[in-house]
Amino acid sequence: MRKNRNKCFRGDREKRSGFTLIEVMIVLFILIILASVSVLSYQSYAQRARKDQAKIFIESLATPLDMYSLHIGHYPTTQDGLHALLEPPPGVDPAKWDGPYIDARAAKVDPWGQPYNYMFPGQRTLGKYDLWSNGPDMIDGTEDDIGNWQ
């Protein structure tokens, strides 16, 4: 009788299929690691893309600002800002102003949702203007600022 009991028990074991809890936990652990690595790499690429987008926008404003300066005789003042590229600022001869120099739909905020900073005369680009984004930390004057002086 003992022999039959052991055979039944062994037979039941051989017939069982499926995964153990440890096997399932290992697979979940591997999936979590893969997901976290992909999310981190995506965030890195997205951050780099935002920085590139800010650089490209700043560079793209060089021509409209130079055209404004050519027509008016100077770059827009700090007070007039980039809005001077859309509408003639007070005190500027409307006959000289040949705008709008940029499309009104052009980005008015950087990729982090903050307005671009503009200063004329520039402190970092002597004789010209300073145009910059505060960068990812959104704080002016830090190392991650993205400007036309770089």
Secondary structure, 3 states (H helix, E strand, C coil): CHHHHHHHHHHHHHHCCCCCHHHHHHHHHHHHHHHHHHHHHHHHHHHHHHHHHHHHHHHHCHHHHHHHHHHHCCCCCCCCHHHHHCCCCCCCCCCCCCCCCCCCCCCCECCCCCECEEECCCCCCCCCCEEEECCCCCCCCCCCCEECCC
